[in-house]
Amino acid sequence: MSDLSATRALIARDLALAWHRRSDVLQPIAFSVLVVLLFAITLGGERERLSMMAAPIIWVTVLLANFLSFDQFFREDAGDGTLDQWLAGTTPLAALCAGKAIAHWLVYGLTLLLATPILALLLALDSKLLPVLLTSIAIGTIGATQIGLIASALTARLRRGGILLALIVLPLFLPLLIFGSGAVDAVQAGLPARSALLLLGAQTTLLATLAPLAAAASLRIGADQPP
């Protein structure tokens, strides 16, 4: 089996597993809707006030909801021995890690992207801001997935790696949050969002290029260490 075929097979397998665990996929959406509703209640439900704060709130909510899914990256593969087979196989581990990232974004990132208009409606976001918000969320969730890939690879064999995962991931989310919400703020202020989107895209491109390699190296190092 060629490297590309193995990666495609991995993506298809992860998508099929996600379909059988549909309740797990819906949890980030339920979480994001609940958090947005709590923000709306806390801010008093005033339409103008909600609209001004909508973009940062949605961005924080989407990133946190995405973070909740990172534990799904390698948990089952490490538990059932699949990860050991990858390490012993001939297919480049970086290619398999890239396939895991693609499947994860299709399941969780794309789902949260599709849920974003609902979140925007709950926070009374100006409709003219929705296209740039969706664009920034689409780019940003790809970058967030790559960050999660690296962090999950570092903690794949730890029994209780949740705290460490949060310590690694959450600080790295800050540039995505700054540039992503900044693009919406620019349009809201009557300025072009091009610069913020380009910076966000550059960061995501760098992450997408380096993350599979870094994750593969982390998994190999973890295999040589005791659990």
C-alpha positions as a Markdown table, in Angstrom:
| # | Residue | x | y | z |
|---|---|---|---|---|
| 1 | Met | 0.0 | 0.0 | 0.0 |
| 2 | Ser | 1.4 | 3.4 | -1.0 |
| 3 | Asp | 1.8 | 6.2 | 1.6 |
| 4 | Leu | -1.0 | 8.1 | 0.1 |
| 5 | Ser | -3.3 | 5.1 | 0.1 |
| 6 | Ala | -2.5 | 4.4 | 3.7 |
| 7 | Thr | -3.2 | 8.0 | 4.7 |
| 8 | Arg | -6.6 | 7.9 | 2.8 |
| 9 | Ala | -7.4 | 4.6 | 4.5 |
| 10 | Leu | -6.7 | 6.2 | 7.9 |
| 11 | Ile | -8.9 | 9.2 | 7.2 |
| 12 | Ala | -11.7 | 6.9 | 6.0 |
| 13 | Arg | -11.3 | 4.8 | 9.2 |
| 14 | Asp | -11.4 | 7.8 | 11.5 |
| 15 | Leu | -14.4 | 9.3 | 9.7 |
| 16 | Ala | -16.2 | 5.9 | 10.0 |
| 17 | Leu | -15.4 | 5.7 | 13.7 |
| 18 | Ala | -16.6 | 9.3 | 14.3 |
| 19 | Trp | -19.9 | 8.4 | 12.6 |
| 20 | His | -20.4 | 5.6 | 15.0 |
| 21 | Arg | -19.6 | 8.0 | 17.9 |
| 22 | Arg | -22.0 | 10.8 | 16.8 |
| 23 | Ser | -22.8 | 11.7 | 20.4 |
| 24 | Asp | -19.1 | 12.5 | 21.0 |
| 25 | Val | -19.0 | 14.7 | 17.9 |
| 26 | Leu | -22.1 | 16.7 | 19.1 |
| 27 | Gln | -20.5 | 17.4 | 22.5 |
| 28 | Pro | -18.3 | 20.3 | 21.3 |
| 29 | Ile | -21.4 | 21.9 | 19.6 |
| 30 | Ala | -23.5 | 21.5 | 22.7 |
| 31 | Phe | -20.6 | 23.0 | 24.7 |
| 32 | Ser | -20.2 | 26.0 | 22.4 |
| 33 | Val | -23.9 | 26.8 | 22.4 |
| 34 | Leu | -24.1 | 26.5 | 26.2 |
| 35 | Val | -21.1 | 28.8 | 26.6 |
| 36 | Val | -22.5 | 31.4 | 24.2 |
| 37 | Leu | -25.8 | 31.4 | 26.0 |
| 38 | Leu | -24.0 | 31.9 | 29.3 |
| 39 | Phe | -22.2 | 34.9 | 27.8 |
| 40 | Ala | -25.4 | 36.3 | 26.5 |
| 41 | Ile | -27.1 | 36.0 | 29.9 |
| 42 | Thr | -24.1 | 37.5 | 31.6 |
| 43 | Leu | -24.0 | 40.5 | 29.3 |
| 44 | Gly | -27.6 | 41.2 | 30.0 |
| 45 | Gly | -29.0 | 40.3 | 26.6 |
| 46 | Glu | -28.6 | 43.8 | 25.2 |
| 47 | Arg | -28.4 | 43.4 | 21.4 |
| 48 | Glu | -25.9 | 46.2 | 20.8 |
| 49 | Arg | -23.6 | 45.1 | 23.6 |
| 50 | Leu | -23.8 | 41.5 | 22.4 |
| 51 | Ser | -23.0 | 42.4 | 18.8 |
| 52 | Met | -19.9 | 44.3 | 19.8 |
| 53 | Met | -18.5 | 41.3 | 21.9 |
| 54 | Ala | -19.8 | 38.6 | 19.5 |
| 55 | Ala | -16.6 | 37.9 | 17.5 |
| 56 | Pro | -14.2 | 37.4 | 20.5 |
| 57 | Ile | -16.7 | 35.4 | 22.4 |
| 58 | Ile | -17.3 | 33.1 | 19.4 |
| 59 | Trp | -13.6 | 32.7 | 18.8 |
| 60 | Val | -12.9 | 31.8 | 22.4 |
| 61 | Thr | -15.8 | 29.4 | 22.5 |
| 62 | Val | -14.8 | 27.6 | 19.2 |
| 63 | Leu | -11.2 | 27.2 | 20.4 |
| 64 | Leu | -12.2 | 25.8 | 23.7 |
| 65 | Ala | -14.7 | 23.4 | 22.1 |
| 66 | Asn | -12.0 | 22.3 | 19.7 |
| 67 | Phe | -9.7 | 21.7 | 22.6 |
| 68 | Leu | -12.2 | 19.3 | 24.2 |
| 69 | Ser | -11.8 | 17.0 | 21.2 |
| 70 | Phe | -8.0 | 16.8 | 21.3 |
| 71 | Asp | -8.1 | 13.8 | 23.6 |
| 72 | Gln | -9.6 | 11.8 | 20.7 |
| 73 | Phe | -6.4 | 12.1 | 18.6 |
| 74 | Phe | -4.3 | 9.1 | 19.7 |
| 75 | Arg | -6.2 | 7.8 | 22.8 |
| 76 | Glu | -7.7 | 4.7 | 21.2 |
| 77 | Asp | -4.8 | 4.1 | 18.9 |
| 78 | Ala | -2.4 | 4.0 | 21.8 |
| 79 | Gly | -4.7 | 1.8 | 23.8 |
| 80 | Asp | -5.4 | -0.9 | 21.2 |
| 81 | Gly | -1.8 | -1.2 | 19.9 |
| 82 | Thr | -2.5 | 0.6 | 16.6 |
| 83 | Leu | 0.1 | 3.2 | 17.4 |
| 84 | Asp | 2.8 | 0.5 | 17.9 |
| 85 | Gln | 1.9 | -0.9 | 14.5 |
| 86 | Trp | 2.4 | 2.5 | 12.9 |
| 87 | Leu | 5.8 | 2.9 | 14.6 |
| 88 | Ala | 6.9 | -0.6 | 13.3 |
| 89 | Gly | 5.4 | -0.1 | 9.8 |
| 90 | Thr | 6.9 | 1.3 | 6.6 |
| 91 | Thr | 4.4 | 4.1 | 6.1 |
| 92 | Pro | 6.0 | 7.4 | 7.2 |
| 93 | Leu | 4.6 | 8.3 | 10.6 |
| 94 | Ala | 4.3 | 12.0 | 9.6 |
| 95 | Ala | 1.9 | 11.0 | 6.7 |
| 96 | Leu | -0.3 | 9.1 | 9.2 |
| 97 | Cys | -0.2 | 12.1 | 11.6 |
| 98 | Ala | -1.3 | 14.4 | 8.7 |
| 99 | Gly | -4.2 | 12.0 | 8.0 |
| 100 | Lys | -5.2 | 12.1 | 11.6 |
| 101 | Ala | -5.2 | 15.9 | 11.5 |
| 102 | Ile | -7.3 | 16.0 | 8.3 |
| 103 | Ala | -9.9 | 13.6 | 9.7 |
| 104 | His | -10.1 | 15.4 | 13.0 |
| 105 | Trp | -10.7 | 18.7 | 11.3 |
| 106 | Leu | -13.4 | 17.2 | 9.1 |
| 107 | Val | -15.1 | 15.8 | 12.1 |
| 108 | Tyr | -14.7 | 18.6 | 14.7 |
| 109 | Gly | -13.4 | 21.7 | 13.0 |
| 110 | Leu | -15.9 | 21.6 | 10.1 |
| 111 | Thr | -18.7 | 20.8 | 12.5 |
| 112 | Leu | -17.9 | 23.9 | 14.6 |
| 113 | Leu | -17.6 | 26.0 | 11.5 |
| 114 | Leu | -21.1 | 24.9 | 10.4 |
| 115 | Ala | -22.3 | 25.8 | 13.9 |
| 116 | Thr | -20.8 | 29.3 | 13.9 |
| 117 | Pro | -23.8 | 31.0 | 12.2 |
| 118 | Ile | -26.0 | 29.7 | 15.1 |
| 119 | Leu | -23.6 | 31.1 | 17.6 |
| 120 | Ala | -23.5 | 34.4 | 15.7 |
| 121 | Leu | -27.3 | 34.5 | 15.7 |
| 122 | Leu | -27.4 | 33.9 | 19.5 |
| 123 | Leu | -25.0 | 36.9 | 20.0 |
| 124 | Ala | -26.7 | 39.2 | 17.5 |
| 125 | Leu | -23.6 | 39.5 | 15.3 |
| 126 | Asp | -24.0 | 41.9 | 12.4 |
| 127 | Ser | -24.7 | 39.9 | 9.3 |
| 128 | Lys | -22.1 | 41.8 | 7.3 |
| 129 | Leu | -19.4 | 40.4 | 9.7 |
| 130 | Leu | -20.4 | 36.8 | 9.2 |
| 131 | Pro | -18.4 | 36.1 | 6.0 |
| 132 | Val | -15.1 | 37.3 | 7.5 |
| 133 | Leu | -15.9 | 35.4 | 10.8 |
| 134 | Leu | -16.5 | 32.2 | 8.9 |
| 135 | Thr | -13.3 | 32.7 | 6.9 |
| 136 | Ser | -11.2 | 33.3 | 10.0 |
| 137 | Ile | -12.8 | 30.4 | 11.9 |
| 138 | Ala | -12.2 | 28.0 | 8.9 |
| 139 | Ile | -8.5 | 29.0 | 8.8 |
| 140 | Gly | -8.1 | 29.2 | 12.5 |
| 141 | Thr | -9.6 | 25.8 | 13.3 |
| 142 | Ile | -7.1 | 24.2 | 10.9 |
| 143 | Gly | -4.3 | 25.8 | 12.8 |
| 144 | Ala | -5.8 | 24.8 | 16.1 |
| 145 | Thr | -6.1 | 21.2 | 14.9 |
| 146 | Gln | -2.3 | 21.2 | 14.2 |
| 147 | Ile | -1.5 | 22.5 | 17.6 |
| 148 | Gly | -3.7 | 19.8 | 19.1 |
| 149 | Leu | -2.0 | 17.2 | 17.0 |
| 150 | Ile | 1.4 | 18.1 | 18.4 |
| 151 | Ala | 0.2 | 18.3 | 22.0 |
| 152 | Ser | -1.8 | 15.1 | 21.8 |
| 153 | Ala | 1.3 | 13.3 | 20.4 |
| 154 | Leu | 3.3 | 14.5 | 23.4 |
| 155 | Thr | 0.8 | 13.2 | 25.9 |
| 156 | Ala | -0.4 | 10.1 | 24.0 |
| 157 | Arg | 1.0 | 7.6 | 26.4 |
| 158 | Leu | 0.3 | 9.5 | 29.6 |
| 159 | Arg | -2.5 | 8.1 | 31.7 |
| 160 | Arg | -3.5 | 11.6 | 32.9 |
| 161 | Gly | -2.3 | 14.1 | 30.4 |
| 162 | Gly | -5.2 | 16.4 | 30.4 |
| 163 | Ile | -3.6 | 19.2 | 32.5 |
| 164 | Leu | -0.4 | 19.0 | 30.5 |
| 165 | Leu | -2.4 | 19.1 | 27.3 |
| 166 | Ala | -4.1 | 22.3 | 28.4 |
| 167 | Leu | -0.8 | 23.9 | 29.4 |
| 168 | Ile | 0.6 | 23.2 | 26.0 |
| 169 | Val | -2.4 | 24.1 | 23.9 |
| 170 | Leu | -4.0 | 27.1 | 25.4 |
| 171 | Pro | -1.1 | 29.5 | 25.2 |
| 172 | Leu | -0.5 | 28.5 | 21.6 |
| 173 | Phe | -4.1 | 29.4 | 20.8 |
| 174 | Leu | -3.5 | 33.1 | 21.6 |
| 175 | Pro | -2.1 | 34.1 | 18.2 |
| 176 | Leu | -5.0 | 32.4 | 16.4 |
| 177 | Leu | -7.4 | 34.2 | 18.7 |
| 178 | Ile | -5.7 | 37.6 | 18.2 |
| 179 | Phe | -5.6 | 37.4 | 14.4 |
| 180 | Gly | -8.9 | 35.7 | 14.0 |
| 181 | Ser | -11.0 | 38.0 | 16.1 |
| 182 | Gly | -8.9 | 40.9 | 14.9 |
| 183 | Ala | -10.0 | 40.3 | 11.3 |
| 184 | Val | -13.7 | 40.7 | 12.4 |
| 185 | Asp | -12.9 | 43.7 | 14.5 |
| 186 | Ala | -11.2 | 45.4 | 11.5 |
| 187 | Val | -14.3 | 44.9 | 9.3 |
| 188 | Gln | -16.5 | 46.2 | 12.2 |
| 189 | Ala | -14.3 | 49.3 | 12.3 |
| 190 | Gly | -14.6 | 49.8 | 8.6 |
| 191 | Leu | -11.0 | 48.6 | 7.8 |
| 192 | Pro | -9.9 | 45.8 | 5.6 |
| 193 | Ala | -9.4 | 42.4 | 7.2 |
| 194 | Arg | -6.8 | 41.3 | 4.7 |
| 195 | Ser | -3.7 | 41.8 | 6.9 |
| 196 | Ala | -5.2 | 39.8 | 9.9 |
| 197 | Leu | -6.4 | 37.0 | 7.6 |
| 198 | Leu | -3.0 | 36.8 | 5.9 |
| 199 | Leu | -1.2 | 36.6 | 9.3 |
| 200 | Leu | -3.7 | 34.0 | 10.4 |
| 201 | Gly | -3.2 | 32.0 | 7.2 |
| 202 | Ala | 0.6 | 32.2 | 7.4 |
| 203 | Gln | 0.5 | 30.8 | 10.9 |
| 204 | Thr | -1.8 | 28.0 | 9.9 |
| 205 | Thr | 0.3 | 27.2 | 6.9 |
| 206 | Leu | 3.4 | 27.0 | 9.1 |
| 207 | Leu | 1.6 | 24.8 | 11.6 |
| 208 | Ala | 0.2 | 22.5 | 8.9 |
| 209 | Thr | 3.7 | 22.0 | 7.5 |
| 210 | Leu | 5.5 | 21.4 | 10.7 |
| 211 | Ala | 2.9 | 19.7 | 12.9 |
| 212 | Pro | 2.9 | 16.2 | 11.3 |
| 213 | Leu | 6.7 | 16.1 | 11.5 |
| 214 | Ala | 6.7 | 17.3 | 15.1 |
| 215 | Ala | 3.9 | 14.9 | 16.1 |
| 216 | Ala | 5.7 | 11.9 | 14.5 |
| 217 | Ala | 8.9 | 12.8 | 16.4 |
| 218 | Ser | 7.0 | 13.1 | 19.6 |
| 219 | Leu | 5.3 | 9.7 | 19.1 |
| 220 | Arg | 8.7 | 8.0 | 18.4 |
| 221 | Ile | 10.2 | 9.6 | 21.5 |
| 222 | Gly | 7.2 | 8.6 | 23.6 |
| 223 | Ala | 7.6 | 5.0 | 22.4 |
| 224 | Asp | 11.1 | 4.8 | 23.9 |
| 225 | Gln | 9.9 | 6.1 | 27.3 |
| 226 | Pro | 8.2 | 4.2 | 30.0 |
| 227 | Pro | 4.5 | 5.1 | 30.5 |
